[in-house]
Amino acid sequence: MNQLHPYSTAIFWNKKKTSKAYGVFNVQFADFFAKLVKHIKNNGGVDCICHVPVRPGHDNRFREIAEIVARDSQVENISDSFVCIRDYETQKGLTEAERRENIRGVFEFHGTLQGKRIVLLDDIITTGATVEECIYVLRKAVAAIVAVVVLAINQIGRTYWSYNQ
C-alpha cells in the first residue's frame, strides 16, 4: 500500500475493523470535513452531503462521520438514499482500468437531486474510479453540482482529473 499522504496510516487503522484504532479518528475526520463543507457552503453553496455508499453486508464506517458533518454544517445528509446495489471485488490491487470496470453500475440514488449542490465525502482517492462513478450516478439524479472532499490522495503516478459531464 502506498502511504504517501501523512493521513494515510491514520485512515487505514481507523477503518480496519480489527484495529484498536477502529473509528477512533471519526470525530477528528468529521471536523476536517465539516470545516471544508462550511467553507464551500459560504462560498457558493451546499444543499446536502453524502458519502460513498458502503458495499452490501459491510460496516458503514462513514455513517457517524457524515452525521457529524451534516449537523455541524447544517446541511442535509442524503447518504441513506445513495446506495450500493451489489457487492463488488475490492479495488485494492486492481489497475485503473480494472477499477473502473469493477465499480461500474454498482451505485444508485433513490430520489431526485434536481438542482441540488452536493458534497461527496470519501477518505482516500487512489485512481478516482469510485468517486467518478458516484459523480455519474448523482448527476444522473440531476444534481447541479457534485464537489468531492477527501482526506487524502494516495499517489500512484497518475494525473488527477476534472469530471465534466
VOBA-1610 file (N, C-alpha, C; in pm, whole numbers, padded with zeros to 5 digits, always signed):
BEGIN
Met+00086-00118+00000Met+00000+00000+00000Met+00089+00123+00000Asn+00064+00212-00095Asn+00134+00340-00095Asn+00074+00427+00015Gln+00158+00479+00099Gln+00110+00569+00202Gln+00191+00697+00195Leu+00173+00769+00087Leu+00249+00890+00066Leu+00188+01011+00135His+00061+01002+00167His-00007+01113+00233His+00007+01097+00384Pro+00029+01204+00459Pro+00050+01192+00603Pro-00067+01131+00680Tyr-00189+01142+00629Tyr-00304+01086+00700Tyr-00332+00941+00662Ser-00261+00887+00563Ser-00292+00754+00513Ser-00292+00648+00622Thr-00194+00649+00708Thr-00186+00548+00813Thr-00303+00561+00910Ala-00333+00684+00952Ala-00446+00705+01044Ala-00578+00660+00979Ile-00596+00691+00852Ile-00718+00650+00782Ile-00724+00497+00775Phe-00613+00434+00741Phe-00608+00289+00730Phe-00650+00223+00861Trp-00588+00262+00972Trp-00620+00199+01100Trp-00759+00237+01149Asn-00805+00357+01118Asn-00938+00400+01160Asn-01047+00315+01096Lys-01023+00263+00975Lys-01127+00186+00906Lys-01106+00035+00913Lys-00997-00010+00972Lys-00970-00154+00986Lys-01041-00205+01111Lys-01145-00285+01090Lys-01232-00327+01199Lys-01160-00399+01313Thr-01053-00470+01283Thr-00980-00544+01386Thr-00876-00458+01459Ser-00863-00333+01420Ser-00764-00244+01479Ser-00814-00184+01610Lys-00723-00159+01701Lys-00757-00087+01825Lys-00798+00057+01794Ala-00757+00107+01679Ala-00789+00244+01640Ala-00916+00254+01555Tyr-00989+00143+01540Tyr-01111+00144+01457Tyr-01208+00252+01506Gly-01238+00348+01419Gly-01332+00455+01450Gly-01281+00563+01544Val-01159+00549+01593Val-01104+00643+01691Val-01095+00785+01635Phe-01067+00797+01506Phe-01047+00929+01446Phe-01173+00985+01379Asn-01287+00920+01397Asn-01409+00966+01331Asn-01441+01112+01360Val-01431+01152+01484Val-01465+01290+01520Val-01366+01388+01458Gln-01238+01354+01461Gln-01138+01443+01401Gln-01158+01452+01249Phe-01181+01338+01185Phe-01204+01340+01040Phe-01331+01418+01008Ala-01436+01399+01087Ala-01561+01473+01065Ala-01537+01622+01079Asp-01453+01661+01173Asp-01421+01802+01192Asp-01352+01859+01069Phe-01255+01785+01011Phe-01190+01828+00887Phe-01294+01848+00777Phe-01377+01745+00758Phe-01479+01750+00653Phe-01575+01867+00676Ala-01621+01884+00800Ala-01718+01990+00831Ala-01661+02127+00801Lys-01536+02150+00834Lys-01474+02280+00806Lys-01473+02307+00656Leu-01442+02206+00577Leu-01441+02223+00431Leu-01582+02243+00377Val-01677+02166+00427Val-01816+02181+00381Val-01869+02320+00416Lys-01839+02368+00536Lys-01881+02504+00574Lys-01819+02608+00482His-01692+02589+00448His-01625+02682+00357His-01694+02683+00220Ile-01722+02565+00169Ile-01791+02555+00039Ile-01930+02616+00050Lys-01998+02590+00159Lys-02133+02644+00180Lys-02130+02797+00180Asn-02029+02855+00242Asn-02017+03001+00250Asn-01966+03065+00120Asn-01916+02985+00028Asn-01857+03037-00094Asn-01916+02973-00219Gly-02043+02961-00225Gly-02106+02905-00344Gly-02222+02814-00314Gly-02223+02760-00196Gly-02339+02686-00153Gly-02328+02535-00158Val-02394+02475-00060Val-02409+02331-00049Val-02550+02306+00002Asp-02620+02215-00063Asp-02753+02177-00016Asp-02749+02052+00071Cys-02660+01958+00035Cys-02654+01833+00109Cys-02520+01763+00089Ile-02498+01667+00177Ile-02376+01586+00170Ile-02416+01439+00162Cys-02321+01359+00116Cys-02335+01214+00123Cys-02195+01155+00120His-02186+01030+00154His-02058+00961+00146His-02069+00851+00041Val-01955+00799-00002Val-01954+00688-00096Val-02032+00574-00032Pro-02127+00515-00104Pro-02208+00407-00045Pro-02124+00286-00004Val-02166+00225+00105Val-02099+00107+00157Val-02148-00016+00081Arg-02058-00110+00060Arg-02093-00235-00008Arg-02190-00315+00078Pro-02284-00386+00016Pro-02381-00466+00093Pro-02309-00562+00189Gly-02359-00567+00312Gly-02302-00656+00412Gly-02178-00604+00480His-02134-00484+00444His-02015-00426+00506His-02056-00318+00606Asp-01970-00296+00703Asp-01992-00196+00807Asp-01993-00056+00746Asn-02090+00026+00784Asn-02094+00164+00736Asn-02012+00250+00831Arg-01881+00249+00808Arg-01789+00323+00894Arg-01797+00473+00874Phe-01866+00519+00769Phe-01877+00662+00741Phe-02005+00724+00797Arg-02096+00642+00849Arg-02226+00694+00898Arg-02207+00803+01003Glu-02129+00775+01107Glu-02107+00872+01215Glu-02042+00999+01161Ile-01943+00983+01075Ile-01874+01099+01018Ile-01972+01187+00941Ala-02052+01126+00853Ala-02147+01203+00773Ala-02252+01273+00860Glu-02298+01205+00964Glu-02396+01266+01054Glu-02338+01388+01126Ile-02215+01378+01171Ile-02150+01491+01237Ile-02130+01607+01139Val-02084+01575+01019Val-02062+01680+00918Val-02193+01751+00885Ala-02299+01675+00863Ala-02429+01736+00831Ala-02478+01825+00944Arg-02468+01775+01065Arg-02512+01853+01182Arg-02430+01981+01196Asp-02298+01968+01194Asp-02211+02083+01215Asp-02217+02184+01101Ser-02246+02136+00981Ser-02252+02224+00863Ser-02393+02273+00836Gln-02489+02217+00907Gln-02630+02250+00889Gln-02675+02229+00744Val-02643+02109+00693Val-02690+02066+00561Val-02748+01926+00576Glu-02829+01887+00479Glu-02893+01757+00481Glu-02794+01646+00446Asn-02806+01534+00516Asn-02727+01415+00486Asn-02815+01321+00404Ile-02783+01302+00277Ile-02864+01218+00188Ile-02801+01080+00167Ser-02708+01042+00252Ser-02635+00916+00235Ser-02726+00794+00232Asp-02837+00795+00307Asp-02926+00679+00309Asp-02997+00657+00176Ser-03005+00760+00092Ser-03067+00747-00040Ser-02968+00707-00149Phe-02841+00708-00116Phe-02735+00676-00211Phe-02680+00539-00171Val-02708+00438-00251Val-02682+00301-00208Val-02598+00222-00309Cys-02535+00120-00257Cys-02463+00023-00339Cys-02560-00093-00361Ile-02589-00125-00486Ile-02692-00225-00516Ile-02638-00366-00532Arg-02506-00380-00542Arg-02447-00515-00548Arg-02303-00509-00501Asp-02260-00621-00445Asp-02123-00628-00397Asp-02029-00632-00517Tyr-01907-00595-00494Tyr-01805-00596-00599Tyr-01672-00630-00536Glu-01580-00674-00618Glu-01447-00709-00572Glu-01379-00586-00512Thr-01299-00608-00408Thr-01224-00497-00351Thr-01141-00430-00461Gln-01123-00299-00451Gln-01048-00224-00550Gln-00896-00239-00531Lys-00856-00284-00412Lys-00713-00297-00383Lys-00645-00391-00482Gly-00534-00346-00536Gly-00456-00430-00626Gly-00500-00428-00771Leu-00613-00361-00800Leu-00661-00354-00937Leu-00597-00236-01009Thr-00582-00250-01139Thr-00532-00138-01220Thr-00642-00034-01231Glu-00607+00081-01284Glu-00706+00187-01301Glu-00822+00140-01389Ala-00792+00076-01500Ala-00897+00026-01591Ala-00982-00081-01522Glu-00920-00170-01448Glu-00994-00274-01376Glu-01084-00213-01269Arg-01035-00110-01203Arg-01117-00042-01102Arg-01242+00021-01165Arg-01225+00087-01278Arg-01340+00149-01346Arg-01446+00044-01382Glu-01400-00066-01438Glu-01492-00173-01478Glu-01556-00237-01354Asn-01479-00258-01250Asn-01525-00322-01128Asn-01637-00243-01060Ile-01631-00112-01067Ile-01723-00026-00993Ile-01844+00018-01077Arg-01836-00003-01208Arg-01942+00044-01299Arg-02078-00019-01265Gly-02177+00069-01244Gly-02315+00025-01224Gly-02349-00029-01087Val-02262-00008-00987Val-02291-00064-00855Val-02367+00031-00762Phe-02381+00158-00800Phe-02449+00255-00714Phe-02580+00302-00775Glu-02673+00341-00687Glu-02799+00402-00728Glu-02833+00514-00630Phe-02901+00616-00682Phe-02956+00718-00593Phe-03107+00705-00600His-03172+00690-00485His-03317+00676-00480His-03378+00814-00454Gly-03433+00870-00559Gly-03493+01002-00549Gly-03438+01093-00657Thr-03464+01221-00639Thr-03412+01320-00734Thr-03330+01423-00660Leu-03232+01474-00727Leu-03147+01579-00671Leu-03158+01706-00754Gln-03270+01724-00818Gln-03294+01835-00909Gln-03237+01966-00856Gly-03131+02013-00921Gly-03071+02141-00888Gly-02991+02147-00759Lys-02975+02036-00691Lys-02905+02036-00562Lys-02753+02042-00581Arg-02689+02107-00486Arg-02542+02114-00481Arg-02495+02017-00373Ile-02423+01915-00417Ile-02387+01803-00330Ile-02238+01807-00299Val-02202+01771-00175Val-02063+01742-00141Val-02056+01593-00111Leu-01971+01525-00187Leu-01947+01382-00169Leu-01822+01366-00084Leu-01834+01289+00025Leu-01723+01267+00117Leu-01661+01130+00093Asp-01529+01125+00096Asp-01457+00998+00089Asp-01327+01014+00166Asp-01269+00902+00206Asp-01147+00911+00284Asp-01023+00922+00195Ile-01008+00831+00099Ile-00888+00831+00015Ile-00927+00811-00131Ile-00866+00887-00219Ile-00878+00864-00363Ile-00747+00801-00408Thr-00759+00692-00483Thr-00639+00631-00539Thr-00634+00659-00689Thr-00730+00605-00764Thr-00736+00636-00908Thr-00849+00730-00941Gly-00947+00741-00854Gly-01064+00824-00879Gly-01180+00747-00938Ala-01165+00619-00965Ala-01271+00541-01029Ala-01399+00539-00947Thr-01388+00522-00817Thr-01507+00514-00733Thr-01580+00648-00728Val-01508+00757-00703Val-01576+00887-00697Val-01630+00928-00834Glu-01562+00891-00941Glu-01615+00921-01074Glu-01749+00851-01096Glu-01760+00726-01053Glu-01887+00653-01066Glu-01994+00717-00978Cys-01955+00758-00857Cys-02050+00826-00769Cys-02100+00955-00832Ile-02009+01034-00887Ile-02047+01160-00952Ile-02143+01132-01066Tyr-02114+01031-01146Tyr-02200+00995-01258Tyr-02343+00966-01210Val-02356+00887-01103Val-02488+00850-01050Val-02560+00972-00992Leu-02489+01055-00918Leu-02551+01174-00859Leu-02593+01274-00967Arg-02513+01289-01070Arg-02551+01378-01182Arg-02669+01319-01260Lys-02674+01188-01270Lys-02787+01121-01335Lys-02917+01147-01258Ala-02905+01167-01126Ala-03020+01203-01042Ala-03045+01353-01045Val-02981+01422-01137Val-02999+01562-01172Val-02938+01659-01069Ala-02835+01617-01000Ala-02762+01710-00912Ala-02701+01819-01000Ala-02706+01942-00954Ala-02649+02054-01029Ala-02496+02052-01021Ile-02446+02028-00901Ile-02302+02028-00876Ile-02270+01915-00779Val-02160+01847-00806Val-02108+01748-00712Val-01963+01785-00686Ala-01935+01825-00563Ala-01799+01854-00520Ala-01751+01737-00435Val-01628+01698-00455Val-01572+01586-00380Val-01473+01639-00278Val-01488+01594-00153Val-01396+01632-00047Val-01339+01503+00011Val-01205+01493+00007Val-01137+01374+00057Val-01030+01415+00158Leu-00993+01320+00242Leu-00888+01345+00339Leu-00749+01329+00278Ala-00736+01235+00182Ala-00603+01206+00130Ala-00611+01151-00011Ile-00501+01167-00082Ile-00485+01108-00214Ile-00361+01019-00207Asn-00380+00892-00235Asn-00265+00802-00243Asn-00214+00807-00385Gln-00105+00876-00402Gln-00049+00900-00533Gln+00012+00772-00589Ile-00031+00735-00710Ile+00027+00618-00775Ile+00075+00654-00915Gly+00125+00775-00927Gly+00186+00815-01052Gly+00090+00847-01163Arg-00021+00910-01130Arg-00116+00947-01234Arg-00155+01093-01219Thr-00213+01147-01324Thr-00264+01283-01323Thr-00410+01277-01282Tyr-00452+01362-01192Tyr-00591+01364-01149Tyr-00673+01445-01248Trp-00798+01429-01244Trp-00891+01466-01348Trp-00986+01573-01302Ser-01053+01626-01397Ser-01168+01713-01372Ser-01285+01645-01441Tyr-01391+01619-01367Tyr-01504+01546-01421Tyr-01608+01646-01471Asn-01624+01652-01600Asn-01725+01741-01659Asn-01821+01657-01741Gln-01949+01665-01706Gln-02049+01591-01782Gln-02173+01674-01795
//
